[in-house]
Structures are given as C-alpha cells and as structure tokens.
Amino acid sequence: MTETILRRPDVEKRCGLSRSTIYQLMTEGRFPRPLKLGKRAVGWRESDVADWLEALPTSEPT
C-alpha cells in the first residue's frame, strides 16, 4: 500500500490552520515534520496528519 502525500494547501484545509501556524507548531515540535520531496518541495504523510488530528484534545460540552 502506498502512502498518500499531502501538499501544504491540502494540509491547511484538513487542519484548518494557516501556513504560518503550521510552521510555528512544527518549530515547537507540536506538528508533524514534512518530507522533502525535491529541492523546494515538501509534503506531509496523510497518516501523520490524520494521527495529529486524532490526538487533538476535544472540548466536552458543559
């Protein structure tokens, strides 16, 4: 089975985060690091992004 690689615009849509927020979270070690795809291209494993989204705390209704 091949792993789907997401480019930044797709990651932004899935996570609801801006580019700058994604890179800030990466700097803080709180978001998956991308894979280097070429000289100036990166992408994220779809499974890494899905795992990150699943691990987010959910707010409980009060």
Secondary structure, 3 states (H helix, E strand, C coil): CCCCEECHHHHHHHHCCCHHHHHHHHHCCCCCCCEECCCCCEEEEHHHHHHHHHHCCCCCCC
